[in-house]
Amino acid sequence: HHLVGRICWTTVEVTAPHGEAWATAVAAEHGFTDADHTVEITGVCARCRAEGRTRAA
């Protein structure tokens, strides 16, 4: 799981143990095994926000 800055592309890896369990459960409900998933959350990071950068150049 990653947070990605839309302006500067800063990337922060985050843990989401409940997300892992949720993905496994949803996969199992639909008959899938050995499931994998990717989560990317985008937004404006604190540094860009502090600098007044709210839109990509």
Residue, then its C-alpha position, 0 to 999 in steps of 0.5 A: h500500500h502506498l500514498v503518492g503525492r500528485i504534485c511531487w510524486t513523493t511515495v510513502e509505503v504504509t501498512a494496512p493489516h485490515g486491508e490485507a484481511w479484507a482482500t483475502a476475504v473478498a477473494a475467497e468469497h468469489g472462489f479465488t485463492d492465492a490472491d494479491h492486490t495493490v492499493e495506491i492512495t493519491g493526494v497532496c502531501a504536507r510539504c506541497r500543501a505548506e508550499g501552496r502547491t495544490r496543482a501539478a505544474 
